[in-house]
């Protein structure tokens, strides 16, 4: 990956919005990087998702509000909220097609992706087999809450390249 030939891990364990260069955030100017603070996902089963994020992705639970909401956090401070609220929230309508929603977890190697795939499969999750996609070794699975989770190696494709129209 251009501009990222030194030590792993690059600080990708939290999602970073890449502005301008699309390179590893540690190699960008500090004033051009935004650190993502939280993700709020609609979930059809907040308890099952809370347990999954703890068991497989190492997040810890901060707050549980019955079956309507769970708030979790990773070791870098990223907060993940899974909620089962109505689709309307103060005049905002959530999208009707939740199948496009997903979050991704970057792994150090193809072997790490395969190991997590095997673990999830052995525990009865319906998981797509890992494959090469968008320049990375990756798989997706459907969380019980109704959205998708991607497990992937770092991709060399930068956001501005990934979404260019084909000529």
Residue pairs with C-beta under 8 A, 6 or more apart in sequence:
1 23
1 24
1 154
1 156
2 23
2 156
3 21
3 23
3 24
3 27
4 10
4 23
4 24
4 27
8 108
9 108
10 24
10 25
10 26
10 154
11 24
11 25
11 26
11 76
12 24
12 25
12 106
12 154
13 74
13 75
13 76
13 78
13 106
14 35
14 36
14 74
14 76
14 77
14 78
15 36
15 39
15 78
15 103
15 104
16 25
16 33
16 34
16 35
16 36
17 33
17 34
17 36
18 25
18 28
18 33
18 158
18 159
19 28
19 32
19 33
19 34
20 28
20 32
21 27
21 28
21 32
22 158
22 159
22 160
22 161
23 158
25 33
36 78
37 77
37 78
37 79
38 78
38 79
38 80
38 81
39 78
39 79
39 80
39 81
39 103
40 81
40 83
41 49
41 80
41 81
41 82
41 83
41 101
41 103
41 145
41 147
42 82
42 83
42 84
42 85
42 87
42 94
42 98
42 101
42 145
42 146
42 147
43 49
43 82
43 83
43 84
43 143
43 144
43 145
43 146
43 147
44 84
44 144
44 145
44 146
45 84
45 144
45 145
45 146
46 64
46 67
46 68
46 69
46 70
46 82
46 83
46 84
46 145
47 64
47 67
47 70
48 143
48 144
48 145
49 70
49 82
49 143
49 144
49 145
50 61
50 64
50 70
50 72
50 82
52 143
52 144
53 59
53 72
53 80
53 82
54 60
54 61
54 72
56 116
56 119
56 120
57 74
57 105
58 74
58 75
59 72
59 73
59 74
59 80
60 72
60 73
61 70
61 71
61 72
62 71
62 72
62 73
62 79
63 69
63 70
63 71
64 70
64 71
67 84
68 83
68 84
68 85
69 81
69 82
69 83
69 84
69 85
70 81
70 82
71 79
71 80
71 81
72 79
72 80
72 81
72 82
73 79
73 80
74 80
80 103
82 145
84 145
87 93
87 94
87 96
88 94
95 101
98 146
98 147
99 146
99 147
99 148
101 147
101 148
102 140
102 147
102 148
102 149
102 150
103 147
103 149
103 150
104 149
104 150
104 151
104 152
105 149
105 150
105 151
105 152
106 152
106 153
106 154
107 113
107 116
107 151
107 152
107 153
108 153
109 153
110 130
110 137
110 153
112 153
113 130
113 137
113 138
113 139
113 151
113 152
113 153
114 130
114 137
116 151
117 127
117 129
117 130
117 139
117 151
120 127
120 141
121 127
125 141
126 141
126 142
127 139
127 141
128 139
128 140
128 141
129 139
130 137
130 138
130 139
130 151
131 137
131 138
131 139
132 138
134 155
134 157
134 162
135 155
135 156
135 157
136 152
136 153
136 154
136 155
136 156
136 157
137 152
137 153
138 150
138 151
138 152
138 153
139 150
139 151
139 152
140 148
140 149
140 150
140 151
141 148
141 149
141 151
142 148
143 149
